[in-house]
Amino acid sequence: LAEAGQRKLVWVEQHSPVLQRLAATRLADGALRGVRVSVVVHLEAKTAYLALVLARAGAIVTASGSNPSTTQDAVTAALARQGVRVFATHGCPPAEFEAQLLANIDTAPEVIVDDGAELTQRLLRHRPELARGLRGVTEETTTGVARLRDLESQGQLEFPAIAANDAALKHLFDNRYGTGQSTFEAILATTNLLLAGRRVVVIGYGWCGRGLARAAAGLDARVLVCELDPIKALEAHCDGCTVLPLMEACRDGELFISATGAAKVLGGAHYAAMRGGAIVANAGHSSEEIDLAALAALAVRTEKPRPHIEAFVREDGSRIYLLAGGELVNIAAGDGHPVEIMDLSFSVQALAAHRLAAHGRALGRGVLSFPAELDREIAAARLETR
Ligand SMILES: NC(=O)c1ccc[n+]([C@@H]2O[C@H](COP(=O)([O-])OP(=O)(O)OC[C@H]3O[C@@H](n4cnc5c(N)ncnc54)[C@H](O)[C@@H]3O)[C@@H](O)[C@H]2O)c1
């Protein structure tokens, strides 16, 4: 497997000019040398390249996936061959996933590059004594930052936690353009169906939702938006989308994409109202967005018409199609964000990890912002490489 994974890594490296530049400049000052860093982000080639960049800067890196369905075994094989310790396998059962994350925690990380706070939450729950050795955490996602803020309000964040997601160079590009492009790449490759003219329901008009709506419109879909926040709903309206309550959208919609970070956004009543042939996909943090049990309860039987598609056949013979088992469709059924997008996101993460290694708890405690001057530096570097 390692050969195939290595080819993917080389491709990522060749298209990551900003990370390459940072590796030769800021990361080369020795601050990461000998520092134990755990990287727990969707373990495909871009994440693996970040792990390698940190390892080449001298860090002792241990990598795990943040979701078994998005781990790519070829990539983990290539990483392992290059001396990075890996605890991750594609599609492993939940108990094995837990064991892998615990094994990662038992390396006593000093810096955690986290996604969804998956490692940080477990470290605090299962090995609270190891929190003392943490210089800090840097968090990739909207959902993870929200979870860290919860931990902070419970007085559990004794260490700095950099909200990498909130960096401009992360959410403005990754959540918007990255999710927008890669979600439709995955859906169209998985289904081999036409988007032009299709009624696409985007649930949630945050950064991801905006990107999804824009990408769908660019591919000539008719875009319907469901959003709880009236200001964002008005923004969707002014962006040219049809804004309506979810129950109404269920009657009209043909392709549903959830990007809220909330749980059970789509439930039994929604599935019952959907037309036969409706397609359901998730682009938020985890399959929790979609109530899978309610979908299963509605079906008299299921079918597997194509890879990554499950058909739930209702009593009247009509079908609802679920993509990628409700997991993040763009990573579970595709290669995730474009490389250049992750070059930006992971430049933020690399600089955040470097900052934590260099300054640790002197940065303060609790959820911290990524410095605006570093955001500008990454943007300027990207523009120069263009
Ligand atoms: N698929 C990916 O590759 C990818 C990339 C980045 C972020 N994410 C994840 O996507 C999710 C959204 O991220 P974001 O940055 O857009 O967050 P955001 O906070 O900017 O937007 C989420 C929006 O969903 C709305 N919302 C919440 N519950 C809703 C409901 N029941 N119905 C309608 N709207 C609802 C909120 O009002 C908010 O406007 C998060 O879980 C994030 O971690 C996924």
The ligand as a MOL file (V3000), in Angstrom:
LIG
                    3D

  0  0  0     0  0            999 V3000
M  V30 BEGIN CTAB
M  V30 COUNTS 44 48 0 0 0
M  V30 BEGIN ATOM
M  V30 1 N -17.0260 18.7450 5.1210 0
M  V30 2 C -15.9410 19.4270 5.4170 0
M  V30 3 O -14.8850 19.1960 4.8290 0
M  V30 4 C -16.0110 20.5090 6.4380 0
M  V30 5 C -15.1070 21.5950 6.3580 0
M  V30 6 C -15.2030 22.5990 7.3160 0
M  V30 7 C -16.1490 22.5070 8.3330 0
M  V30 8 N -16.9670 21.4050 8.4070 0 CHG=1
M  V30 9 C -18.0200 21.2530 9.4330 0
M  V30 10 O -19.2260 21.7590 8.8540 0
M  V30 11 C -20.0920 22.2610 9.8810 0
M  V30 12 C -20.4840 23.6980 9.5520 0
M  V30 13 O -19.3240 24.5250 9.5560 0
M  V30 14 P -19.4450 26.1010 9.3030 0
M  V30 15 O -18.0620 26.6360 9.3880 0
M  V30 16 O -20.2950 26.3660 8.1120 0 CHG=-1
M  V30 17 O -20.2570 26.5150 10.6290 0
M  V30 18 P -21.0870 27.8330 10.8880 0
M  V30 19 O -21.2620 27.9110 12.3630 0
M  V30 20 O -20.4710 28.9830 10.1480 0
M  V30 21 O -22.4970 27.5220 10.1900 0
M  V30 22 C -23.4170 26.5590 10.6280 0
M  V30 23 C -24.8110 27.1240 10.3370 0
M  V30 24 O -25.7960 26.1180 10.5310 0
M  V30 25 C -26.9490 26.7470 11.0580 0
M  V30 26 N -27.8010 25.7230 11.6800 0
M  V30 27 C -27.5880 25.0520 12.8430 0
M  V30 28 N -28.5730 24.1570 13.0480 0
M  V30 29 C -29.4190 24.2580 11.9960 0
M  V30 30 C -30.6150 23.6010 11.6240 0
M  V30 31 N -31.1560 22.6510 12.4060 0
M  V30 32 N -31.2320 23.9770 10.4740 0
M  V30 33 C -30.7150 24.9420 9.6840 0
M  V30 34 N -29.5710 25.6060 9.9940 0
M  V30 35 C -28.9290 25.2710 11.1190 0
M  V30 36 C -26.3870 27.7770 12.0180 0
M  V30 37 O -27.3420 28.7940 12.2990 0
M  V30 38 C -25.1770 28.2920 11.2570 0
M  V30 39 O -25.4740 29.4220 10.4830 0
M  V30 40 C -19.2840 22.1330 11.1720 0
M  V30 41 O -19.6450 20.9130 11.7950 0
M  V30 42 C -17.8310 22.0550 10.6960 0
M  V30 43 O -17.0150 21.4320 11.6330 0
M  V30 44 C -16.9510 20.4360 7.4580 0
M  V30 END ATOM
M  V30 BEGIN BOND
M  V30 1 1 1 2
M  V30 2 2 2 3
M  V30 3 1 2 4
M  V30 4 1 4 5
M  V30 5 2 4 44
M  V30 6 2 5 6
M  V30 7 1 6 7
M  V30 8 2 7 8
M  V30 9 1 8 9
M  V30 10 1 8 44
M  V30 11 1 9 10
M  V30 12 1 9 42
M  V30 13 1 10 11
M  V30 14 1 11 12
M  V30 15 1 11 40
M  V30 16 1 12 13
M  V30 17 1 13 14
M  V30 18 2 14 15
M  V30 19 1 14 16
M  V30 20 1 14 17
M  V30 21 1 17 18
M  V30 22 2 18 19
M  V30 23 1 18 20
M  V30 24 1 18 21
M  V30 25 1 21 22
M  V30 26 1 22 23
M  V30 27 1 23 24
M  V30 28 1 23 38
M  V30 29 1 24 25
M  V30 30 1 25 26
M  V30 31 1 25 36
M  V30 32 1 26 27
M  V30 33 1 26 35
M  V30 34 2 27 28
M  V30 35 1 28 29
M  V30 36 1 29 30
M  V30 37 2 29 35
M  V30 38 1 30 31
M  V30 39 2 30 32
M  V30 40 1 32 33
M  V30 41 2 33 34
M  V30 42 1 34 35
M  V30 43 1 36 37
M  V30 44 1 36 38
M  V30 45 1 38 39
M  V30 46 1 40 41
M  V30 47 1 40 42
M  V30 48 1 42 43
M  V30 END BOND
M  V30 END CTAB
M  END
